[in-house]
Amino acid sequence: MTFKTRYCYFSLICMLLINVTTPTLAAHTETREKQLEEALLQQLHSVIVASLKDIYKTEYATFNCERITNINEKVTVKRKDNGSIRADALHGAKYFEITVSLCNVGVKKDNVELYLKNDTPTARFYLVSYNITPKD
């Protein structure tokens, strides 16, 4: 076998392996993304419930489904006179803006979008604003 023939066979085998493993990797990536979304929603659950209680002025907040629809990473402006402090988003750190969509909220079964941000020194998320869409 010449070098060119070996190279062709090797290339063909590599292409076949890539085609076989790519769908598996894509499925694993989708599963991983879903797990990360569920983990983040679990961490945000107390903020979501507290926000709904505040919005609807009720003791109990109910909803059927939740989903993260948008995540934006932001960086605050650093102060020129002081160095930035990593734990404090007010001095040049990264923070995130997250949009959480909820369905069948409350008695009227509204759809609600919560806009959350964590640009405080404690890096805890808080409600910035919300949008209620009545169910038709």
C-alpha positions in Angstrom: 0.0 0.0 0.0 1.3 3.4 -0.9 1.3 6.4 1.4 -1.5 8.1 -0.6 -3.7 5.0 -0.3 -3.1 4.7 3.5 -3.8 8.4 3.8 -7.1 8.1 1.9 -8.2 5.1 4.1 -7.2 6.9 7.2 -9.1 10.0 6.2 -12.2 8.0 5.3 -12.1 6.2 8.7 -11.8 9.5 10.5 -14.7 11.0 8.6 -16.9 8.0 9.4 -16.0 8.3 13.1 -16.8 12.0 13.2 -20.1 11.3 11.6 -21.0 8.6 14.1 -19.9 10.6 17.2 -21.3 14.0 16.3 -25.0 13.2 17.0 -24.0 11.6 20.3 -22.0 14.8 21.3 -24.9 17.0 20.3 -27.4 15.0 22.3 -25.0 15.1 25.3 -24.7 18.9 24.9 -28.5 19.4 24.9 -28.8 17.2 28.0 -26.1 19.2 29.7 -27.7 22.5 28.8 -31.0 21.3 30.2 -29.3 20.2 33.4 -27.6 23.6 33.8 -30.9 25.4 33.2 -32.6 23.3 35.8 -29.8 23.9 38.3 -29.9 27.6 37.8 -33.7 27.7 38.1 -33.4 25.7 41.3 -31.0 28.4 42.7 -33.4 31.2 41.5 -36.5 29.5 42.9 -36.6 31.6 46.1 -36.2 34.9 44.2 -38.9 33.8 41.7 -41.4 32.9 44.5 -40.7 36.1 46.5 -41.1 38.2 43.3 -44.5 36.6 42.5 -45.7 37.1 46.1 -44.7 40.7 45.8 -46.3 41.2 42.3 -49.6 39.5 43.1 -49.7 40.6 46.8 -50.5 37.1 48.0 -49.1 34.7 50.5 -48.8 31.8 48.0 -47.3 31.9 44.6 -48.3 29.2 42.1 -47.0 28.5 38.6 -46.8 25.4 36.4 -43.7 25.8 34.3 -40.6 27.9 34.3 -37.9 28.5 31.7 -34.9 30.7 31.2 -35.4 32.6 28.0 -32.5 35.0 28.0 -29.1 35.5 29.7 -26.9 38.5 29.2 -23.5 38.9 30.7 -22.5 42.5 31.6 -19.4 44.2 33.0 -19.6 47.3 35.1 -17.2 50.2 34.5 -14.0 50.1 36.7 -13.1 53.1 38.8 -9.9 54.7 37.7 -8.8 55.7 41.2 -9.3 52.3 42.8 -8.7 48.8 41.6 -11.7 46.6 41.0 -12.9 44.2 43.6 -14.0 40.8 42.1 -16.9 40.3 44.5 -18.4 43.7 44.0 -20.1 44.3 40.7 -20.1 48.0 41.4 -16.3 48.1 40.9 -15.8 46.4 37.5 -17.0 42.8 37.9 -19.2 40.7 35.7 -22.9 40.4 36.4 -25.8 38.8 34.7 -29.3 39.8 33.6 -31.6 36.8 33.3 -35.2 36.6 31.9 -37.3 33.8 33.4 -40.6 33.0 31.7 -43.4 31.4 33.9 -46.7 30.0 32.7 -50.1 29.5 34.4 -49.2 32.0 37.2 -51.8 32.6 39.9 -55.6 32.2 39.8 -55.9 33.9 36.3 -53.2 31.6 34.8 -51.2 34.5 33.4 -47.9 34.2 31.7 -45.2 36.2 33.4 -41.7 37.3 32.5 -39.3 38.2 35.3 -36.2 40.3 34.6 -33.6 39.5 37.2 -30.1 41.0 37.8 -27.2 40.3 40.2 -25.1 43.5 40.2 -25.0 44.0 43.9 -22.0 43.4 46.2 -23.5 40.1 47.4 -24.1 39.0 43.8 -27.7 37.8 44.7 -30.3 38.1 42.1 -33.2 40.5 42.5 -36.3 41.5 40.5 -35.7 44.5 38.2 -39.0 44.4 36.3 -41.7 42.1 35.1 -44.2 41.7 32.3 -47.6 40.0 32.7 -49.4 38.6 29.7 -53.0 37.6 30.5 -53.9 34.1 29.1 -56.5 34.4 26.4 
